[in-house]
Amino acid sequence: MNTVLALSGVVIKELYRRKDFYVLFVMTAVLTLLMASVNFFHDAKIVRILKDVCLLLIWISALVIAITTTARQIPAEREQRTIFPLLAKPVSRAQVVMGKFAGCWLASGLALLVFYLFFVVISGSREGTWPLLQFAKAFWLQWSMLGIIIGLVLLGSVLFTAPSSNTTICFVLIAGVLLLGRHLNVLALQQPEPLRTIVYVLYFLIPHLEWYDLREFLVNERALPGLVDCGLATLYAAIYASTLLFATWLFFRRKALNQ
């Protein structure tokens, strides 16, 4: 466990040495401050629209940080040839996978927490309400979802040689799941057999990331899912991420590192 924590600490330090987080945070801060100024117009609809834009930007920023940070972990170790002294310490390949996952997940969570804290402070100070439990649920579920995404990208970093191709493919897959995943069961009803069964199987196999998108609840100040539902969603994310990590380890343990 100490080895896993040490590896994860390196990943966290790497994230905050790069400019990705700071650029995305400044963009989010600008839009959030714009939201804070629209109360001058006394138009609640404009406030809701800008809150939705800010939360969308937080989602996009979190995805960009999680995917780009994870995609370069193992390929960078192989390219710089630091993977060989690392495994000679000795550190098992399973510990490398777990350390990289833990580091990327914690780093993404810290970045996401900064985004949410800034948004909550600005939103609460202008609107006079502080729905901390609502934002805590939204943060936790989004962070849980990032665990699935990091597991997927980590698997891709073992399967694909270049981080750029892995990043592009993962962005396309994740965007497709978020936009189309919820509609596959409806689409299956309109298809003849055996295509209907194939679409249904695909619907149940893909990770349903849209379950973790609670922006509409926050913008319209609707009650978020209860603790039991949040717990089940967290369990779903944990099982899916664990499956992806196990698959990553299976491929990584058989992969020649000098290729």
C-alpha positions in Angstrom: 0.0 0.0 0.0 2.9 2.4 0.7 4.2 1.7 -2.8 0.8 2.5 -4.3 0.5 5.8 -2.3 4.1 6.8 -3.3 3.3 6.3 -7.0 0.0 8.2 -6.7 1.8 11.1 -5.0 4.1 11.4 -8.0 1.1 11.7 -10.3 -0.6 14.4 -8.2 2.6 16.4 -8.2 2.9 16.1 -11.9 -0.6 17.4 -12.5 0.0 20.6 -10.5 3.3 21.2 -12.2 1.6 21.3 -15.6 -0.5 24.2 -16.9 -3.7 22.3 -17.8 -5.4 22.7 -14.5 -4.6 26.4 -14.2 -5.8 27.3 -17.7 -9.1 25.4 -17.2 -9.6 26.9 -13.8 -9.1 30.5 -15.1 -11.7 29.8 -17.9 -14.2 28.5 -15.3 -13.5 31.4 -13.0 -14.2 33.9 -15.7 -17.6 32.4 -16.6 -18.5 31.9 -12.9 -17.7 35.6 -12.2 -19.9 36.5 -15.2 -22.7 34.5 -13.6 -22.2 36.4 -10.3 -22.7 39.7 -12.2 -25.9 38.9 -13.9 -28.0 39.5 -10.8 -27.7 43.2 -11.9 -30.4 42.4 -14.5 -32.7 40.7 -11.9 -33.5 37.9 -14.4 -33.5 34.4 -12.8 -33.6 32.7 -16.2 -30.3 34.3 -17.2 -28.8 33.1 -13.9 -29.9 29.5 -14.5 -28.5 29.5 -18.0 -25.2 30.8 -16.9 -25.1 28.3 -14.0 -25.7 25.6 -16.5 -22.9 26.9 -18.7 -20.5 27.0 -15.7 -21.4 23.5 -14.5 -21.0 22.3 -18.1 -17.5 23.8 -18.2 -16.7 22.2 -14.9 -17.7 18.8 -16.4 -15.6 19.4 -19.5 -12.6 20.5 -17.5 -12.8 17.5 -15.2 -13.0 15.2 -18.2 -10.0 16.9 -19.9 -7.9 16.7 -16.8 -8.8 13.1 -16.1 -8.3 11.8 -19.7 -5.1 13.7 -20.5 -3.4 13.1 -17.2 -4.2 9.3 -17.3 -3.4 8.8 -21.0 0.3 9.9 -20.6 1.1 7.9 -17.4 2.3 4.5 -18.6 3.4 5.6 -22.1 5.6 8.3 -20.5 7.2 5.8 -18.2 8.0 3.6 -21.1 9.3 6.4 -23.4 11.5 7.8 -20.6 12.5 4.3 -19.7 11.8 5.0 -16.0 9.6 1.9 -15.9 12.6 -0.4 -15.8 14.2 0.9 -12.6 10.7 1.3 -11.1 9.9 -2.4 -11.6 13.3 -3.4 -10.4 12.8 -1.9 -6.9 10.9 -4.3 -6.8 7.4 -3.0 -7.7 4.9 -5.3 -9.3 3.0 -4.3 -12.4 -0.2 -4.6 -10.3 1.1 -1.9 -8.0 2.0 0.3 -10.9 -1.5 0.1 -12.3 -3.1 0.7 -8.9 -0.7 3.6 -8.2 -1.3 5.3 -11.5 -5.1 4.9 -11.0 -5.1 6.2 -7.5 -2.9 9.2 -8.4 -5.0 10.1 -11.4 -8.3 9.7 -9.5 -7.1 11.7 -6.5 -5.5 14.4 -8.7 -8.8 14.7 -10.7 -10.8 14.8 -7.4 -8.6 17.6 -6.0 -9.0 19.7 -9.2 -12.8 19.0 -9.3 -13.1 20.0 -5.6 -11.4 23.4 -6.4 -13.8 24.0 -9.3 -16.9 23.1 -7.1 -15.7 25.2 -4.1 -15.2 28.3 -6.2 -18.6 27.8 -7.9 -20.4 27.2 -4.6 -18.8 30.3 -3.0 -19.7 32.6 -5.9 -23.2 31.1 -6.4 -24.0 31.2 -2.7 -22.8 34.7 -2.1 -24.9 36.1 -4.9 -28.1 34.0 -4.4 -28.0 33.9 -0.6 -28.5 30.1 -0.5 -25.9 27.5 0.4 -27.2 24.0 -0.7 -23.9 22.3 0.5 -25.4 18.8 0.6 -26.6 19.1 -2.9 -23.2 20.2 -4.2 -21.5 17.5 -2.1 -23.6 14.8 -3.7 -23.0 16.2 -7.2 -19.2 16.4 -6.5 -19.1 12.8 -5.1 -21.0 11.3 -8.0 -19.0 13.1 -10.6 -15.8 12.0 -8.9 -17.1 8.4 -8.8 -17.8 8.7 -12.6 -14.2 9.9 -13.1 -13.0 6.6 -11.6 -14.7 4.8 -14.5 -13.2 7.1 -17.1 -9.7 6.9 -15.6 -9.9 3.1 -15.6 -11.0 3.2 -19.2 -8.2 5.5 -20.3 -5.6 3.5 -18.3 -6.7 0.4 -20.2 -6.3 2.3 -23.4 -2.8 3.4 -22.4 -1.8 -0.3 -22.3 -3.6 -1.2 -25.6 -2.6 1.8 -27.7 1.0 3.0 -28.3 0.6 6.7 -28.6 -1.1 8.8 -25.8 -2.7 11.0 -28.6 -4.6 8.1 -30.2 -5.7 6.9 -26.8 -6.9 10.3 -25.8 -8.8 10.8 -29.0 -10.5 7.4 -28.9 -11.5 7.8 -25.3 -12.9 11.3 -25.9 -15.0 9.9 -28.7 -16.2 6.9 -26.7 -17.1 9.0 -23.6 -18.8 11.6 -25.7 -20.8 8.9 -27.5 -21.8 7.3 -24.2 -22.9 10.6 -22.6 -24.9 11.7 -25.7 -26.3 8.4 -27.0 -26.0 5.8 -24.2 -29.3 6.6 -22.6 -31.2 6.2 -25.9 -29.9 2.8 -26.9 -32.7 0.9 -25.2 -35.3 2.9 -27.1 -33.4 2.4 -30.3 -33.3 -1.3 -29.7 -37.1 -1.5 -29.7 -37.1 -0.2 -33.2 -34.7 -2.8 -34.6 -35.4 -6.3 -36.0 -33.8 -9.3 -34.5 -30.9 -10.1 -34.0 -29.9 -6.4 -34.1 -32.3 -5.7 -31.3 -30.6 -8.1 -29.0 -27.2 -6.8 -30.0 -28.2 -3.2 -29.2 -29.7 -4.3 -25.9 -26.5 -6.1 -24.9 -24.5 -3.0 -25.8 -26.8 -0.9 -23.7 -26.2 -3.0 -20.6 -22.4 -3.4 -21.2 -21.5 0.3 -21.6 -20.9 2.4 -18.5 -23.9 4.7 -18.1 -22.0 7.9 -17.3 -25.2 10.0 -17.9 -26.5 8.7 -14.5 -23.9 10.9 -12.8 -24.8 14.1 -14.6 -26.8 16.1 -12.0 -26.4 19.6 -13.6 -30.2 19.8 -14.3 -31.0 19.2 -10.7 -28.5 21.8 -9.5 -29.6 24.5 -12.0 -33.3 24.1 -11.4 -32.8 23.6 -7.6 -34.5 20.2 -7.7 -33.9 17.5 -5.0 -31.0 15.3 -5.9 -31.2 11.5 -5.5 -31.2 10.2 -2.0 -28.2 8.6 -0.1 -29.3 5.1 -1.1 -29.3 5.9 -4.8 -26.0 7.7 -4.5 -24.6 4.6 -2.7 -25.8 2.3 -5.5 -24.3 4.6 -8.1 -21.0 4.6 -6.2 -21.1 0.8 -6.0 -21.8 0.6 -9.8 -18.8 2.9 -10.5 -16.5 1.0 -8.2 -17.4 -2.3 -9.8 -17.0 -1.0 -13.3 -13.7 0.8 -12.5 -12.4 -2.4 -10.8 -13.2 -4.5 -13.8 -11.4 -2.1 -16.1 -8.3 -2.1 -13.7 -8.3 -5.9 -13.7 -8.4 -5.9 -17.5 -5.6 -3.3 -17.6 -3.4 -5.5 -15.3 -4.1 -8.6 -17.5 -2.9 -6.8 -20.6 0.0 -5.0 -18.8 1.5 -8.1 -17.2 1.9 -9.7 -20.7 3.1 -6.6 -22.5 6.7 -6.3 -23.5 7.9 -2.9 -22.2 10.7 -2.5 -24.7 8.3 -2.3 -27.6 
